[in-house]
Amino acid sequence: MDFDFRAELKELAQKIRRDPLLELFEFEMGDSVPEETIKAAEARFGTPLPTPLRQLYQSLGSVNLYWCLKSRLDERTRQRITKRHTNMISDSGLFDGAIRIVALEDMLFDEDFTMPQLEWKEGEEPEFDFAGTVYTDNEFSRMVRHFDAVDNYYAMSFIVQPDLVDWKMMFLGGHWIDADYSRVTYLEDYLRYVIATRGSVHARRELFAEYRGDRREPLRYDPAVAAGVSSAPSDK
């Protein structure tokens, strides 16, 4: 992966700290994952990680970064900011900016970061067509692994397809279960968008929340597109 996400995160955290309008609540990166741990996880999972994902976990184990508009801003300033930068304010969680990269073992094996398996009567299980391929509801659910647990409503998740060189990603809503309202993308493109928009929750919704967006070509990183939805906190 030709993108140093760890270095970019550190720089992003510094920018947020320096911004007079923002408050950085938390910034923490977990230690990198040793090669032997990754290999053991792959063997247990039964599928090798795509190269970009493997490289990411070799550089950092997890991420927690959260920011909000400062609560002590006077009302006039707050109204001016929200009018000029409408995509700064999250309507789904406590934080306006959130990046929560799940640890490798949790992402692959923890039931909290997968979609639930439901019991269906014979012949009644619905089907879901993802990117042109039809799966039963539980087949598709087993393919999903939540990677960036943004908040209690949204998550950016991998769709594990072992026959592909890279796994596509979807922005799931509805408390991490609504999969029919997302544009798909790939890991490096997603991480570039996250940095370019300072981890804004609303900006990610603007980028990826599109009904049956999986039927379109994956959204690749475009600086102009990122700038169009980017939160620009500095009130200059």
WODA-V211126 format. One record per residue. N is the residue number from 1. RES is the residue in one small letter. PSI is psi in whole degrees, 0 to 359 (none if undefined). Layout:
n->(N N)
res->(RES RES)
psi->(PSI PSI)
This chain:
n->(1 2 3 4 5 6 7 8 9 10 11 12 13 14 15 16 17 18 19 20 21 22 23 24 25 26 27 28 29 30 31 32 33 34 35 36 37 38 39 40 41 42 43 44 45 46 47 48 49 50 51 52 53 54 55 56 57 58 59 60 61 62 63 64 65 66 67 68 69 70 71 72 73 74 75 76 77 78 79 80 81 82 83 84 85 86 87 88 89 90 91 92 93 94 95 96 97 98 99 100 101 102 103 104 105 106 107 108 109 110 111 112 113 114 115 116 117 118 119 120 121 122 123 124 125 126 127 128 129 130 131 132 133 134 135 136 137 138 139 140 141 142 143 144 145 146 147 148 149 150 151 152 153 154 155 156 157 158 159 160 161 162 163 164 165 166 167 168 169 170 171 172 173 174 175 176 177 178 179 180 181 182 183 184 185 186 187 188 189 190 191 192 193 194 195 196 197 198 199 200 201 202 203 204 205 206 207 208 209 210 211 212 213 214 215 216 217 218 219 220 221 222 223 224 225 226 227 228 229 230 231 232 233 234 235 236)
res->(m d f d f r a e l k e l a q k i r r d p l l e l f e f e m g d s v p e e t i k a a e a r f g t p l p t p l r q l y q s l g s v n l y w c l k s r l d e r t r q r i t k r h t n m i s d s g l f d g a i r i v a l e d m l f d e d f t m p q l e w k e g e e p e f d f a g t v y t d n e f s r m v r h f d a v d n y y a m s f i v q p d l v d w k m m f l g g h w i d a d y s r v t y l e d y l r y v i a t r g s v h a r r e l f a e y r g d r r e p l r y d p a v a a g v s s a p s d k)
psi->(123 55 119 85 324 312 321 323 316 317 320 315 321 319 318 318 324 343 123 348 352 157 121 112 321 140 116 134 132 161 152 155 124 152 319 328 319 315 320 320 319 318 318 321 332 8 131 148 145 149 314 322 320 314 324 311 339 344 333 149 331 168 138 114 124 136 160 161 141 134 340 8 142 156 323 316 316 316 321 319 311 332 319 329 71 335 12 334 123 140 15 355 187 336 144 332 132 128 117 87 123 140 150 308 320 316 320 326 343 125 336 341 26 166 146 146 126 152 126 145 152 128 358 355 126 165 155 125 118 119 37 357 135 132 155 164 313 329 313 319 322 341 344 133 119 125 313 101 74 304 192 350 318 146 144 124 147 144 105 112 96 335 357 148 323 149 136 160 149 149 102 135 200 40 44 20 349 105 5 17 55 137 145 160 187 165 306 320 317 312 323 318 320 315 316 331 14 28 19 127 315 321 321 323 320 323 316 342 97 125 126 40 344 346 353 169 146 144 114 158 130 116 325 320 317 318 329 336 5 136 129 82 323 120 71 none)
